[in-house]
Amino acid sequence: MDTKKLVLFMIFSTSLLFLWDAWQREQHPPSQGTPAAKVFANGPSARAQDEMPIPGEGLVSAQPGKGASSANGTSPVAETGGKLESGEKILVKTNMITAEIDTAGGDLRRVELLFHPEREDKNKPYALLQNQPERINVAQSGMIGEGLPTHKTRYTAASSTYDLAADQDKIEVRLLAPEANGVQVTKIYTFHRDSYIIDVSFEVVNQGVAAIQPFSYFQILHDSPPPDSSLFMVPTYTGAAMYTEQEKFKKIEFSALDKNNASYPKNSDNGWIAMLEHYFVTAWLPKDPSPREYYAKRQSENRYSAGVIVPVGLIEPGQTAVVDVPLYVGPQEQSKLAALAPGLDLTVDYGWLTVIGAPLFWLLSVYHSLTGNWGVAIILLTLSVKLVFFPLSAAGYRSMAKMRVVTPKLQKLREQHGNDRQRMHQAMMEFYKAEKINPLGGCLPILVQIPVFISLFWVLLASVELRYAPFVLWIEDMSSPDPYYVMPIIMGVSMYIQSKLSPAPTDPIQAKVMQIMPFAFSIFFFFFPAGLVLYSLTNNILSIAQQWQITRMIERAAATAAITTNKKK
């Protein structure tokens, strides 16, 4: 088989692997798995038009003979898909975020991350939570029980502004719901210094004459379009996800919710549920171990919810109960997510090659801690990967160098047999055997490295640490394309040099294809994040140095052998 055909086959195979990887990430349905250990004997069932599921008969904490839905009231009002109702705005500022709470429902309607700028304007903080006509991502919570407040209730607050003072570690915002049947409920938001965690709790005071047994729910309302995508790049996952110790990490795709066939564990005593988007995550993190029920559903056109129901427990007259569920609203910083909740670091999705991607990011982080520059860290990571695969690469380049040396002889064989392709291929195989050349030797070592390349691709694409991370001079954001296309152009030049070091194609059509490829790939790299281009460019430069040295050694050896043979003659 001709070496150039092998190279083309390798490129084609790589493309297929990328496409298959993207298909796996976007289309692979959540596995059915074994049902999680149920902490609700007969868990709540989702009603198609309700805002959220209603706990049913047989809940662990339910009174004998009484279910939550029948004993304590009905579900919240169904969501119609229009604009959320508005009340008074409560502004909260910490050293990490600026938040906005609406007294209509007590929703957390906006959270700006002060250390993460917008993509369009780096002078403005990125709003992960927001309630806009073009985009909605809102954290909602409420109670289930007769007369208890939901995310439709109008709350009141003592102040409209809260600022974290220099001597404070946290801010507490208390929202008072209207009293009903002698039950007073207060929704409490607690914001912490140096943290993206917001504690959301309900304080229930039973001043009535009968015991109550309410439930609380915590959900995220999100639209479907991904907020961050770029041309020629595989879109990252935007949608719901959850984790339990029994079922591990699962995506709950919007497309599955549209078809009402999403599969996920609904009952557990551990885990969390979240909404993911590129670089960021919003997650409810109930404390373990405690009974809970997860749910996710399509609310209306382009609007989805995912949340968790947590029992408050039996509250006798004169007693007070508090239920608290932390909310994480922030970046997918892997080193910090794992410490917040088990499996939360899996929201940084490397797809089916996570087993390779996770160690690569760890090594990248180590290099960043040593250099303080993510661009330099990428260069060092590329060098490390290149060193690991040095023996394989060397074997491949030696095979290519040998093919380069014998290319004139192969051309003569092609001319000698003319249009008789069968005899030509037979003669070439005999020639390879005589010269002790493996025609696949130049490609197979490179194919082995493709999974690592794909893993690095997703590591560099998914790492929020590279967002607005500067490198040198004009490269101010490693997650965005090179604004002046300098690195993609250099990348194209490096590919051209590599093509010149490879065996010359004997087929004219293949020769033209190989000449066009460096320019075609350069155009693709125009739209790739600078971090990915830097990795590919560094890899090419190291490959050129290695290939040039090996080619020179093989050609010198061949020339010496030819001189020796001529002298003997």
C-alpha positions in Angstrom: 0.0 0.0 0.0 1.3 3.5 -0.9 2.5 5.5 2.1 0.5 8.6 1.0 -2.6 6.4 0.9 -1.8 5.3 4.4 -1.5 8.9 5.5 -4.8 9.8 4.0 -6.4 6.8 5.6 -5.0 7.9 8.9 -6.4 11.3 8.6 -9.8 9.9 7.5 -9.7 7.5 10.5 -8.9 10.4 12.8 -11.8 12.4 11.4 -14.2 9.4 11.9 -13.0 9.1 15.5 -13.7 12.8 16.2 -17.2 12.4 14.6 -17.9 9.3 16.6 -16.7 11.0 19.8 -19.0 13.9 19.1 -21.9 11.5 18.4 -21.2 9.7 21.6 -21.3 12.9 23.6 -24.5 14.2 22.0 -26.5 11.1 21.2 -25.6 8.3 23.6 -28.6 7.9 25.9 -28.2 7.5 29.7 -27.8 3.9 30.6 -30.7 2.2 32.3 -28.6 0.7 35.1 -29.9 -0.8 38.3 -32.6 1.2 40.1 -31.2 3.2 42.9 -32.0 2.1 46.4 -35.4 3.7 47.1 -35.8 5.8 50.2 -39.4 6.6 49.1 -41.6 3.5 49.2 -43.8 4.9 46.5 -42.1 7.9 45.1 -43.7 10.9 43.6 -44.9 10.8 40.0 -44.4 13.8 37.6 -47.6 15.3 36.3 -47.3 16.5 32.7 -48.7 20.1 33.3 -47.4 20.6 36.9 -44.4 22.7 37.8 -42.8 19.7 39.6 -43.6 16.2 40.8 -45.8 15.8 43.9 -44.7 13.4 46.7 -47.2 10.5 46.9 -48.2 7.9 49.4 -45.7 6.0 51.5 -43.0 8.5 51.9 -40.5 7.5 54.6 -41.3 10.4 56.8 -45.0 10.5 56.0 -47.6 10.0 58.7 -49.3 6.6 58.6 -52.2 6.6 56.2 -51.5 10.1 54.8 -49.5 11.0 51.7 -48.0 14.5 51.2 -50.2 15.4 48.3 -53.5 14.4 49.9 -52.7 15.6 53.4 -50.8 18.8 52.8 -52.0 20.3 49.7 -51.4 20.5 46.0 -48.6 21.2 43.6 -47.4 24.7 42.6 -49.2 26.4 39.6 -48.2 25.0 36.2 -45.5 27.0 34.3 -46.9 28.4 31.1 -43.6 29.3 29.4 -44.0 33.0 29.5 -41.9 35.7 31.2 -41.5 35.1 35.0 -43.5 37.4 37.2 -41.5 40.2 38.8 -41.5 41.7 42.2 -39.0 43.8 44.2 -35.3 43.2 43.5 -32.9 42.4 46.3 -29.2 43.0 45.4 -26.5 41.0 47.2 -22.7 41.7 46.8 -19.8 39.5 48.0 -16.2 39.5 47.0 -17.0 36.7 44.4 -20.4 37.3 43.0 -23.2 39.9 42.6 -26.6 38.3 43.0 -30.2 39.4 42.5 -33.2 37.9 44.3 -36.7 38.6 43.2 -39.4 38.7 45.9 -41.8 37.1 43.4 -41.2 33.5 44.4 -38.0 34.3 46.2 -36.1 33.2 43.1 -32.4 33.7 42.6 -32.8 35.4 39.2 -29.2 36.6 38.5 -25.7 35.8 39.6 -22.7 37.5 38.1 -19.3 35.9 38.5 -16.9 38.8 39.2 -13.8 36.9 38.3 -15.2 35.5 35.0 -15.8 38.1 32.3 -18.4 37.9 29.5 -17.3 36.5 26.2 -18.5 39.6 24.4 -17.1 42.1 26.8 -14.3 41.2 29.2 -15.0 44.3 31.3 -18.4 42.9 32.4 -18.8 39.9 34.7 -20.4 36.8 33.2 -24.0 36.3 34.4 -24.4 32.5 34.9 -27.9 32.9 36.3 -30.2 35.4 34.5 -33.7 36.0 33.4 -33.7 37.5 29.9 -36.0 37.0 26.9 -33.1 35.4 25.0 -31.8 33.3 27.9 -33.1 32.0 31.2 -31.2 30.2 33.9 -32.9 30.7 37.3 -32.7 28.9 40.7 -36.2 28.3 42.2 -37.3 26.7 45.5 -40.4 26.3 47.5 -42.5 24.1 49.8 -45.1 21.5 49.1 -48.1 21.5 51.4 -51.4 23.3 51.9 -50.9 27.0 52.2 -47.1 26.7 52.1 -45.1 29.1 49.9 -43.9 28.0 46.4 -41.9 29.8 43.8 -45.1 31.7 43.0 -45.4 33.2 46.5 -44.7 36.9 47.1 -42.1 37.3 49.9 -41.1 40.4 51.9 -37.5 41.3 53.0 -36.1 43.8 55.5 -33.7 45.4 53.0 -33.2 45.6 49.2 -29.4 45.7 49.3 -26.9 43.5 51.2 -23.1 44.0 51.0 -20.5 41.7 52.5 -18.4 43.9 54.8 -14.7 43.5 55.2 -15.2 41.9 58.7 -17.9 39.6 57.6 -17.6 35.9 56.4 -21.2 35.6 55.3 -24.4 37.5 54.5 -27.9 36.2 55.4 -30.9 37.4 53.5 -34.3 36.4 55.1 -37.5 36.4 53.0 -40.7 36.2 54.9 -43.7 34.4 53.4 -47.3 35.2 54.3 -48.5 33.2 57.3 -51.1 30.5 56.5 -52.9 28.2 59.0 -50.6 29.2 61.7 -47.5 28.2 59.8 -44.8 30.8 59.3 -42.1 30.0 56.6 -38.9 32.0 56.1 -36.7 31.4 53.1 -33.1 32.1 53.9 -30.2 32.8 51.5 -26.7 32.6 53.0 -23.8 34.0 50.9 -20.2 33.2 51.9 -16.9 35.0 51.4 -14.5 33.4 48.9 -17.2 30.9 47.8 -19.6 30.2 45.0 -21.8 28.2 47.4 -25.1 29.8 48.4 -27.0 28.0 51.2 -30.8 28.0 50.6 -32.9 27.0 53.5 -36.5 27.1 54.8 -37.3 27.8 58.4 -40.8 26.4 59.2 -42.5 27.5 62.4 -45.7 25.6 63.2 -47.8 27.8 65.4 -51.0 25.9 64.4 -53.0 23.3 66.3 -52.1 20.3 64.1 -48.9 18.6 63.1 -47.7 19.1 59.5 -45.3 17.2 57.3 -44.2 19.4 54.4 -41.7 18.8 51.6 -39.3 21.3 50.1 -38.2 21.4 46.5 -35.2 23.0 44.8 -34.9 23.3 41.1 -33.2 25.0 38.2 -35.2 26.5 35.3 -33.1 26.6 32.0 -33.6 27.1 28.3 -32.1 24.9 25.7 -29.8 26.8 23.4 -26.1 26.6 24.4 -24.9 30.1 25.3 -21.4 29.5 24.0 -20.4 27.9 20.7 -18.1 28.6 17.8 -17.8 27.8 14.1 -16.2 24.5 13.2 -16.2 23.4 16.9 -18.2 20.5 18.4 -20.7 22.1 20.7 -20.2 21.3 24.4 -23.0 19.8 26.4 -25.7 22.0 27.7 -28.4 20.4 29.8 -29.3 18.6 33.0 -27.0 16.1 34.8 -27.0 14.3 38.1 -24.9 12.0 40.3 -25.7 9.3 42.8 -23.3 6.7 44.3 -25.4 3.9 42.9 -25.7 5.2 39.3 -22.8 7.6 39.1 -22.8 10.5 36.7 -25.7 10.7 34.2 -26.7 13.3 31.7 -30.4 14.1 31.3 -30.6 15.6 27.8 -33.2 18.1 26.8 -34.0 16.0 23.7 -34.8 13.1 26.0 -37.1 15.3 28.1 -38.8 16.4 24.9 -39.6 12.8 24.1 -40.5 12.0 27.7 -38.1 9.1 27.7 -35.3 10.3 29.9 -33.9 7.6 32.2 -32.3 8.5 35.5 -32.5 7.4 39.2 -35.3 9.2 40.9 -34.9 8.1 44.5 -31.7 8.1 46.6 -30.2 9.2 49.8 -27.2 10.8 48.2 -26.0 12.8 45.2 -26.8 16.0 43.4 -28.6 17.5 40.4 -27.4 20.3 38.1 -27.6 22.2 34.9 -24.4 22.3 32.8 -23.1 24.6 30.2 -19.7 25.3 28.7 -17.3 26.1 31.5 -20.0 26.6 34.2 -22.4 24.6 36.4 -25.4 25.3 38.6 -26.0 22.5 41.1 -28.2 21.7 44.0 -26.1 19.7 46.6 -28.4 18.1 49.2 -26.5 16.9 52.3 -25.7 13.2 52.5 -27.1 11.0 53.7 -30.7 12.2 53.6 -33.8 11.0 51.6 -34.5 12.9 48.4 -36.3 12.5 45.0 -34.9 13.8 41.8 -36.9 15.0 38.8 -36.4 16.6 35.4 -39.0 17.6 32.8 -39.9 19.8 29.9 -41.9 22.7 31.2 -42.8 24.3 27.9 -41.3 25.2 24.6 -37.5 25.8 25.1 -37.9 25.6 28.9 -36.8 22.8 31.2 -36.5 22.2 34.9 -34.4 19.8 37.0 -34.5 19.6 40.7 -34.8 17.6 44.0 -37.5 17.1 46.6 -36.4 16.9 50.2 -38.7 16.0 53.1 -38.8 18.5 56.0 -40.1 15.9 58.5 -42.9 15.9 61.0 -43.4 19.3 62.7 -45.6 19.2 65.8 -47.4 22.4 67.0 -45.0 24.8 68.6 -42.0 23.3 66.9 -39.6 24.7 64.3 -37.9 22.8 61.5 -35.2 23.8 59.1 -34.3 22.3 55.7 -31.1 23.4 54.0 -29.7 22.6 50.5 -26.5 24.3 49.3 -26.5 25.7 45.7 -23.3 25.9 43.7 -23.3 28.7 41.0 -19.9 29.0 39.4 -17.1 27.7 37.1 -16.2 24.1 36.5 -12.9 24.4 38.4 -12.0 20.7 38.8 -9.7 21.1 41.8 -12.5 22.7 43.8 -15.6 20.8 42.6 -14.4 17.4 43.9 -14.1 18.9 47.4 -17.7 20.2 47.4 -19.5 17.0 46.6 -18.6 13.5 45.4 -18.6 13.3 41.6 -19.2 17.0 41.1 -15.8 17.2 39.2 -17.4 14.9 36.6 -19.4 17.9 35.3 -16.1 18.7 33.4 -16.9 16.3 30.7 -14.1 14.7 28.7 -16.5 12.1 27.1 -15.5 8.5 26.6 -11.8 9.2 27.1 -12.1 10.7 30.6 -9.8 8.0 31.9 -7.0 9.7 29.8 -8.2 13.3 29.9 -8.3 13.6 33.8 -4.6 12.7 34.3 -3.7 15.0 31.4 -5.5 17.9 33.1 -3.8 17.0 36.4 -0.4 17.2 34.7 -1.4 20.5 33.0 -2.4 21.9 36.4 1.0 20.9 37.9 2.9 22.7 35.1 0.7 25.8 35.6 1.4 25.8 39.3 5.1 25.8 38.4 5.0 28.4 35.6 2.0 30.5 36.3 1.2 30.6 32.6 -1.4 28.2 31.0 0.3 28.6 27.6 3.7 27.5 28.9 1.9 24.7 30.7 0.4 23.5 27.4 3.9 23.5 25.8 5.3 21.5 28.7 2.4 19.1 28.6 2.9 18.6 24.8 6.6 18.0 25.4 5.7 15.4 28.1 3.3 13.5 25.8 5.8 13.6 23.0 8.5 12.1 25.3 6.1 9.3 26.4 5.4 8.4 22.7 8.9 9.0 21.5 9.7 5.3 20.8 6.5 4.9 18.9 7.0 8.1 16.9 10.6 7.2 16.2 9.6 3.8 14.8 7.0 5.5 12.6 9.4 8.2 11.3 12.1 5.6 10.6 9.6 3.7 8.5 8.6 6.9 6.6 12.3 7.8 6.2 13.0 4.4 4.6 10.0 4.9 2.3 11.4 8.3 1.4 14.7 6.7 0.4 13.2 4.0 -1.8 10.5 6.2 -3.4 12.5 6.5 -6.7 12.6 2.7 -6.9 8.9 2.5 -6.2 8.3 5.1 -9.0 10.2 2.9 -11.4 8.1 -0.1 -10.5 5.0 1.9 -11.1 6.2 3.0 -14.5 7.4 -0.5 -15.4 4.0 -2.2 -14.8 2.0 0.6 -16.3 -1.8 0.0 -16.0 -1.4 -3.6 -14.6 -2.3 -2.7 -11.0 -2.4 -6.2 -9.8 1.2 -7.0 -11.0 2.3 -3.6 -9.7 1.0 -4.2 -6.2 2.5 -7.7 -6.2 5.9 -6.3 -7.2 5.7 -3.6 -4.6 4.9 -6.2 -1.8 7.9 -8.2 -2.9 10.0 -5.0 -2.9 8.9 -4.1 0.6 9.8 -7.6 1.8 13.2 -7.5 0.2 14.0 -4.1 1.6 12.5 -5.1 5.0 10.1 -2.2 5.0 6.7 -2.3 6.7 4.4 0.0 4.7 2.1 0.3 7.7 5.0 1.2 10.0 4.7 4.9 9.5 1.0 5.1 10.3 0.2 2.6 13.0 2.4 4.3 15.7 0.6 7.5 15.0 -2.9 5.9 15.1 -2.1 4.6 18.6 -1.6 8.3 19.7 -5.0 9.4 18.4 -7.0 8.7 21.6 -4.5 10.9 23.5 -4.8 13.7 21.0 -8.6 13.5 21.2 -8.4 13.6 25.0 -6.1 16.6 24.9 -8.6 18.2 22.5 -11.4 17.9 25.1 -9.2 18.8 28.0 -8.2 22.1 26.4 -11.7 22.7 25.1 -13.5 22.1 28.4 -11.1 23.7 30.9 -12.5 26.9 32.3 -9.0 27.7 33.6 -8.1 28.6 30.0 -10.9 31.1 29.7 -9.4 34.5 29.4 -6.0 33.0 30.3 -3.2 35.0 28.6 -0.2 33.5 26.9 2.1 36.1 25.3 1.8 39.4 23.5 -1.5 39.4 21.5 -2.8 36.1 22.9 -5.0 37.3 25.8 -7.5 34.4 25.9 -6.4 30.8 25.4 -10.0 29.7 25.0 -10.7 32.0 22.0 -9.3 31.9 18.5 -6.1 33.8 17.7 -7.4 37.3 16.8 -4.7 37.9 14.2 -4.5 34.2 12.9 -0.7 34.2 13.5 -0.5 30.8 15.1 -2.9 29.1 12.6 -0.7 30.4 9.8 2.5 29.1 11.5 0.6 25.9 12.0 0.0 25.7 8.3 3.6 26.3 7.5 4.7 23.6 10.0 2.3 21.1 8.2 3.8 22.1 4.9 7.3 21.4 6.2 6.2 18.0 7.5 4.7 17.1 4.1 8.1 17.9 2.6 9.8 15.6 5.1 7.4 12.8 4.2 7.9 10.4 1.3 7.0 12.0 -2.0 3.8 10.7 -3.5 4.0 8.8 -6.7 0.4 9.5 -7.7 -0.3 13.0 -9.1 -3.7 13.3 -7.5 -2.3 12.3 -4.1 0.5 14.9 -4.6 -2.1 17.6 -5.2 -4.1 16.6 -2.1 -1.0 16.6 0.1 -0.1 20.1 -1.2 -3.6 21.4 -0.4 -3.9 19.8 3.0 -1.7 22.3 5.0 -3.7 25.2 3.7 -7.1 23.5 4.3 -6.2 22.6 7.9 -5.0 26.1 8.6 -8.4 27.4 7.7 -9.9 25.0 10.3 -7.4 26.1 12.9 -8.5 29.8 12.4 -11.6 28.9 14.4 -10.0 26.7 17.0 -9.2 28.1 20.5 -5.7 29.4 20.8 -4.8 26.7 23.4 -5.7 23.9 21.0 -3.7 25.6 18.2 -0.7 26.1 20.6 -0.8 22.4 21.4 -0.9 21.3 17.8 1.8 23.8 16.7 4.1 22.7 19.5 3.5 19.1 18.7 4.2 19.8 15.0 7.5 21.6 15.8 8.7 18.7 18.0 7.6 16.2 15.3 9.5 18.1 12.6 12.7 18.1 14.7 12.3 14.4 15.4 11.4 13.5 11.9 14.2 15.6 10.4 16.8 14.0 12.6 15.7 10.5 11.9 15.3 11.1 8.1 18.8 12.6 8.0 20.2 9.6 9.8 18.4 7.1 7.5 19.4 8.9 4.3 23.0 9.1 5.5 23.0 5.4 6.2 21.5 4.7 2.8 24.1 6.9 1.1 26.9 5.2 2.9 25.5 1.8 2.0 25.2 2.8 -1.6 28.8 4.0 -1.7 30.0 0.8 -0.1 28.1 -1.3 -2.7 29.5 0.7 -5.6 33.1 0.3 -4.3 32.6 -3.5 -4.0 31.4 -3.5 -7.6 
